Amino acid sequence: MFEVKKKEHESLDSLLRRFHRKVQQSGVIIQAKKVRYYERPKSKQRQRKEAIRKTELKGERDLLKKLGKLEERTHERSGGF
């Protein structure tokens, strides 16, 4: 835990900035993200199976697009304008 004491005539913004900088330099946030988003390593066999499956699905999708049975998606944003 970090403790930052307010100096005389110091604004709340500068106090928060000092605290944030101290936390960043310690590496606590980086370590927390590593723990939060950790994924167990996959075996080689599982990686191969997933890669083959993705390739097959992509091929099927491309074929359906060519035959006109699958509409192509457009990446339009609906920003409300």
VEXSE-908897 format. One record per atom (N, C-alpha, C): x, y, z; residue number from 1; atom name. Coordinates in steps of 0.02 Angstrom, whole numbers, plus 32768, in hexadecimal, padded with zeros to 4 digits. Layout:
N
+------+------+------+-----+----+
|    u |    v |    w |   k |  a |
+------+------+------+-----+----+
|    X |    Y |    Z | NUM | CA |
...
+------+------+------+-----+----+
//
This chain:
81
+------+------+------+-----+----+
|    u |    v |    w |   k |  a |
+------+------+------+-----+----+
| 802A | 7FC5 | 8000 |   1 |  N |
| 8000 | 8000 | 8000 |   1 | CA |
| 802C | 803E | 8000 |   1 |  C |
| 8017 | 8071 | 7FDD |   2 |  N |
| 803F | 80AD | 7FD8 |   2 | CA |
| 801F | 80E5 | 7FFF |   2 |  C |
| 8049 | 810E | 801B |   3 |  N |
| 8030 | 8146 | 8042 |   3 | CA |
| 8053 | 8185 | 8029 |   3 |  C |
| 802A | 81B7 | 8019 |   4 |  N |
| 8044 | 81F7 | 8002 |   4 | CA |
| 8024 | 822C | 802E |   4 |  C |
| 804D | 8252 | 8050 |   5 |  N |
| 8032 | 8286 | 807C |   5 | CA |
| 8031 | 82C8 | 8057 |   5 |  C |
| 7FFD | 82ED | 8065 |   6 |  N |
| 7FF3 | 832D | 8044 |   6 | CA |
| 8026 | 8360 | 8060 |   6 |  C |
| 8046 | 8383 | 8031 |   7 |  N |
| 8075 | 83B7 | 8045 |   7 | CA |
| 804F | 83F9 | 804F |   7 |  C |
| 8070 | 8427 | 806D |   8 |  N |
| 8051 | 8469 | 8077 |   8 | CA |
| 8041 | 8489 | 8035 |   8 |  C |
| 8006 | 84A6 | 8030 |   9 |  N |
| 7FF0 | 84CB | 7FF4 |   9 | CA |
| 7FF0 | 849F | 7FB5 |   9 |  C |
| 7FE6 | 845E | 7FBD |  10 |  N |
| 7FE5 | 8431 | 7F84 |  10 | CA |
| 7F9C | 8424 | 7F70 |  10 |  C |
| 7F8E | 8427 | 7F30 |  11 |  N |
| 7F4A | 841B | 7F19 |  11 | CA |
| 7F3C | 83D0 | 7F18 |  11 |  C |
| 7EFC | 83C1 | 7F16 |  12 |  N |
| 7EE8 | 837A | 7F14 |  12 | CA |
| 7EFF | 8359 | 7ED4 |  12 |  C |
| 7EFF | 837F | 7E9C |  13 |  N |
| 7F15 | 8363 | 7E5C |  13 | CA |
| 7F5F | 834E | 7E5F |  13 |  C |
| 7F89 | 8378 | 7E7A |  14 |  N |
| 7FD0 | 8367 | 7E7D |  14 | CA |
| 7FDC | 832D | 7EAE |  14 |  C |
| 7FB5 | 832A | 7EE3 |  15 |  N |
| 7FBB | 82F1 | 7F12 |  15 | CA |
| 7FA8 | 82B0 | 7EEF |  15 |  C |
| 7F71 | 82B1 | 7ECA |  16 |  N |
| 7F5D | 8275 | 7EA5 |  16 | CA |
| 7F90 | 8263 | 7E70 |  16 |  C |
| 7FAE | 8295 | 7E50 |  17 |  N |
| 7FE0 | 8289 | 7E1C |  17 | CA |
| 801D | 8266 | 7E3B |  17 |  C |
| 8033 | 827E | 7E76 |  18 |  N |
| 806C | 825E | 7E97 |  18 | CA |
| 805C | 8216 | 7EAB |  18 |  C |
| 8020 | 820B | 7EC5 |  19 |  N |
| 800C | 81C8 | 7ED8 |  19 | CA |
| 800B | 819A | 7E9B |  19 |  C |
| 7FED | 81B2 | 7E65 |  20 |  N |
| 7FE8 | 818A | 7E28 |  20 | CA |
| 802E | 8179 | 7E0D |  20 |  C |
| 805A | 81A9 | 7E0E |  21 |  N |
| 809E | 819D | 7DF6 |  21 | CA |
| 80C2 | 8168 | 7E21 |  21 |  C |
| 80B8 | 816C | 7E63 |  22 |  N |
| 80D7 | 813C | 7E90 |  22 | CA |
| 80BE | 80F5 | 7E83 |  22 |  C |
| 807D | 80EF | 7E78 |  23 |  N |
| 8060 | 80AD | 7E6A |  23 | CA |
| 807A | 8092 | 7E27 |  23 |  C |
| 807E | 80BE | 7DF4 |  24 |  N |
| 8096 | 80A9 | 7DB2 |  24 | CA |
| 80DE | 8091 | 7DB7 |  24 |  C |
| 8108 | 80B5 | 7DDA |  25 |  N |
| 814F | 80A3 | 7DDF |  25 | CA |
| 815A | 8062 | 7E05 |  25 |  C |
| 812D | 8051 | 7E33 |  26 |  N |
| 8136 | 8015 | 7E5B |  26 | CA |
| 8127 | 7FD6 | 7E32 |  26 |  C |
| 80FE | 7FDC | 7DFD |  27 |  N |
| 80EE | 7FA2 | 7DD4 |  27 | CA |
| 80B3 | 7F79 | 7DEE |  27 |  C |
| 808E | 7F93 | 7E1E |  28 |  N |
| 8056 | 7F6F | 7E3B |  28 | CA |
| 801F | 7F63 | 7E07 |  28 |  C |
| 8010 | 7F96 | 7DDF |  29 |  N |
| 7FDB | 7F90 | 7DAE |  29 | CA |
| 7FEC | 7F5D | 7D79 |  29 |  C |
| 802A | 7F5D | 7D62 |  30 |  N |
| 803F | 7F2D | 7D2F |  30 | CA |
| 8039 | 7EE6 | 7D49 |  30 |  C |
| 804F | 7EDC | 7D87 |  31 |  N |
| 804B | 7E99 | 7DA5 |  31 | CA |
| 8002 | 7E83 | 7DAD |  31 |  C |
| 7FD6 | 7EB1 | 7DC0 |  32 |  N |
| 7F8F | 7EA0 | 7DC9 |  32 | CA |
| 7F70 | 7E8C | 7D86 |  32 |  C |
| 7F83 | 7EAF | 7D50 |  33 |  N |
| 7F68 | 7E9F | 7D0E |  33 | CA |
| 7F81 | 7E5A | 7CF7 |  33 |  C |
| 7FC0 | 7E4A | 7D06 |  34 |  N |
| 7FDA | 7E09 | 7CF4 |  34 | CA |
| 7FB3 | 7DD1 | 7D16 |  34 |  C |
| 7FA3 | 7DDC | 7D55 |  35 |  N |
| 7F7E | 7DA9 | 7D7B |  35 | CA |
| 7F36 | 7DA5 | 7D62 |  35 |  C |
| 7F18 | 7DDE | 7D53 |  36 |  N |
| 7ED2 | 7DDF | 7D3F |  36 | CA |
| 7EC7 | 7DBE | 7CFB |  36 |  C |
| 7EF4 | 7DCA | 7CCC |  37 |  N |
| 7EEA | 7DB2 | 7C88 |  37 | CA |
| 7F15 | 7D74 | 7C78 |  37 |  C |
| 7F2B | 7D50 | 7CAB |  38 |  N |
| 7F55 | 7D15 | 7CA0 |  38 | CA |
| 7F2D | 7CDE | 7C7E |  38 |  C |
| 7F4C | 7CC0 | 7C4C |  39 |  N |
| 7F2F | 7C86 | 7C2B |  39 | CA |
| 7F60 | 7C4D | 7C30 |  39 |  C |
| 7F45 | 7C13 | 7C40 |  40 |  N |
| 7F70 | 7BD9 | 7C44 |  40 | CA |
| 7F8C | 7BC9 | 7BFF |  40 |  C |
| 7FCB | 7BB5 | 7BFB |  41 |  N |
| 7FE7 | 7BA4 | 7BBA |  41 | CA |
| 7FC4 | 7B67 | 7B9C |  41 |  C |
| 7FB8 | 7B69 | 7B5B |  42 |  N |
| 7F96 | 7B32 | 7B39 |  42 | CA |
| 7FC9 | 7B00 | 7B20 |  42 |  C |
| 7FB4 | 7AC1 | 7B1C |  43 |  N |
| 7FE2 | 7A8E | 7B02 |  43 | CA |
| 7FE9 | 7A97 | 7AB7 |  43 |  C |
| 801E | 7A7C | 7A9B |  44 |  N |
| 802B | 7A81 | 7A53 |  44 | CA |
| 7FF2 | 7A61 | 7A2B |  44 |  C |
| 7FDA | 7A28 | 7A44 |  45 |  N |
| 7FA4 | 7A04 | 7A21 |  45 | CA |
| 7F65 | 7A2E | 7A1F |  45 |  C |
| 7F55 | 7A4E | 7A57 |  46 |  N |
| 7F19 | 7A78 | 7A5A |  46 | CA |
| 7F1F | 7AB5 | 7A2C |  46 |  C |
| 7F5C | 7AD3 | 7A2A |  47 |  N |
| 7F68 | 7B0C | 79FE |  47 | CA |
| 7F5D | 7AF8 | 79B5 |  47 |  C |
| 7F77 | 7ABD | 79A2 |  48 |  N |
| 7F6F | 7AA6 | 795D |  48 | CA |
| 7F26 | 7A9A | 794C |  48 |  C |
| 7F01 | 7A7A | 797A |  49 |  N |
| 7EBB | 7A6D | 796D |  49 | CA |
| 7E93 | 7AAE | 7964 |  49 |  C |
| 7EA0 | 7ADF | 798E |  50 |  N |
| 7E7D | 7B1F | 7989 |  50 | CA |
| 7E8F | 7B42 | 7948 |  50 |  C |
| 7ECE | 7B3F | 7934 |  51 |  N |
| 7EE3 | 7B5F | 78F6 |  51 | CA |
| 7EC1 | 7B3F | 78BA |  51 |  C |
| 7EBE | 7AFC | 78BA |  52 |  N |
| 7E9D | 7AD8 | 7883 |  52 | CA |
| 7E53 | 7AE9 | 7881 |  52 |  C |
| 7E33 | 7AEC | 78BA |  53 |  N |
| 7DEB | 7AFC | 78BD |  53 | CA |
| 7DDE | 7B43 | 78A3 |  53 |  C |
| 7E08 | 7B73 | 78B7 |  54 |  N |
| 7DFF | 7BB8 | 789F |  54 | CA |
| 7E07 | 7BBC | 7854 |  54 |  C |
| 7E38 | 7B98 | 7839 |  55 |  N |
| 7E43 | 7B98 | 77F1 |  55 | CA |
| 7E08 | 7B7A | 77CC |  55 |  C |
| 7DED | 7B42 | 77E6 |  56 |  N |
| 7DB3 | 7B23 | 77C6 |  56 | CA |
| 7D76 | 7B51 | 77C8 |  56 |  C |
| 7D69 | 7B71 | 7801 |  57 |  N |
| 7D31 | 7B9E | 7806 |  57 | CA |
| 7D37 | 7BD9 | 77D7 |  57 |  C |
| 7D74 | 7BF3 | 77D0 |  58 |  N |
| 7D80 | 7C2B | 77A2 |  58 | CA |
| 7D72 | 7C15 | 775A |  58 |  C |
| 7D88 | 7BD9 | 7748 |  59 |  N |
| 7D7B | 7BBF | 7706 |  59 | CA |
| 7D31 | 7BB8 | 76F7 |  59 |  C |
| 7D0C | 7B9D | 7729 |  60 |  N |
| 7CC4 | 7B95 | 7720 |  60 | CA |
| 7CA2 | 7BD9 | 7719 |  60 |  C |
| 7CB7 | 7C09 | 7741 |  61 |  N |
| 7C9A | 7C4C | 773D |  61 | CA |
| 7CA7 | 7C6C | 76F9 |  61 |  C |
| 7CE4 | 7C65 | 76E0 |  62 |  N |
| 7CF5 | 7C82 | 769F |  62 | CA |
| 7CCC | 7C61 | 7668 |  62 |  C |
| 7CC2 | 7C20 | 766C |  63 |  N |
| 7C9B | 7BFC | 763A |  63 | CA |
| 7C52 | 7C15 | 763A |  63 |  C |
| 7C35 | 7C1C | 7675 |  64 |  N |
| 7BF0 | 7C34 | 767B |  64 | CA |
| 7BEA | 7C7C | 7660 |  64 |  C |
| 7C1C | 7CA4 | 766B |  65 |  N |
| 7C1B | 7CE9 | 7650 |  65 | CA |
| 7C1B | 7CE8 | 7604 |  65 |  C |
| 7C45 | 7CBC | 75E8 |  66 |  N |
| 7C49 | 7CB7 | 759F |  66 | CA |
| 7C07 | 7C9F | 7580 |  66 |  C |
| 7BE5 | 7C72 | 75A3 |  67 |  N |
| 7BA6 | 7C57 | 758A |  67 | CA |
| 7B6C | 7C87 | 7597 |  67 |  C |
| 7B78 | 7CBB | 75BE |  68 |  N |
| 7B44 | 7CEC | 75CC |  68 | CA |
| 7B15 | 7CD7 | 7603 |  68 |  C |
| 7B27 | 7CA5 | 762A |  69 |  N |
| 7AFC | 7C8E | 7660 |  69 | CA |
| 7B0C | 7CB0 | 76A3 |  69 |  C |
| 7B41 | 7CD7 | 76A3 |  70 |  N |
| 7B55 | 7CF9 | 76E0 |  70 | CA |
| 7B65 | 7D41 | 76CE |  70 |  C |
| 7B45 | 7D6F | 76F1 |  71 |  N |
| 7B52 | 7DB6 | 76E3 |  71 | CA |
| 7B94 | 7DCB | 7703 |  71 |  C |
| 7BB8 | 7DF5 | 76DF |  72 |  N |
| 7BF6 | 7E0F | 76FB |  72 | CA |
| 7BE5 | 7E46 | 772C |  72 |  C |
| 7C08 | 7E46 | 7763 |  73 |  N |
| 7BFE | 7E79 | 7796 |  73 | CA |
| 7C25 | 7EB7 | 7784 |  73 |  C |
| 7C08 | 7EEF | 7791 |  74 |  N |
| 7C2C | 7F2E | 778A |  74 | CA |
| 7C39 | 7F49 | 77CF |  74 |  C |
| 7C71 | 7F67 | 77D9 |  75 |  N |
| 7C84 | 7F80 | 781A |  75 | CA |
| 7C71 | 7FCA | 7820 |  75 |  C |
| 7C30 | 7FD7 | 781E |  76 |  N |
| 7C18 | 801B | 7825 |  76 | CA |
| 7C07 | 8028 | 786E |  76 |  C |
| 7C17 | 8062 | 7883 |  77 |  N |
| 7C06 | 8075 | 78C8 |  77 | CA |
| 7BC2 | 8097 | 78C9 |  77 |  C |
| 7B9C | 8087 | 78FA |  78 |  N |
| 7B5B | 80A8 | 7901 |  78 | CA |
| 7B62 | 80DE | 7936 |  78 |  C |
| 7B82 | 8115 | 7923 |  79 |  N |
| 7B8F | 814C | 7951 |  79 | CA |
| 7B54 | 817A | 795B |  79 |  C |
| 7B1F | 8170 | 7934 |  80 |  N |
| 7AE5 | 8199 | 793C |  80 | CA |
| 7AE8 | 81DA | 7916 |  80 |  C |
| 7B14 | 81E0 | 78E6 |  81 |  N |
| 7B1A | 821E | 78C0 |  81 | CA |
| 7AF0 | 821A | 7882 |  81 |  C |
+------+------+------+-----+----+
//
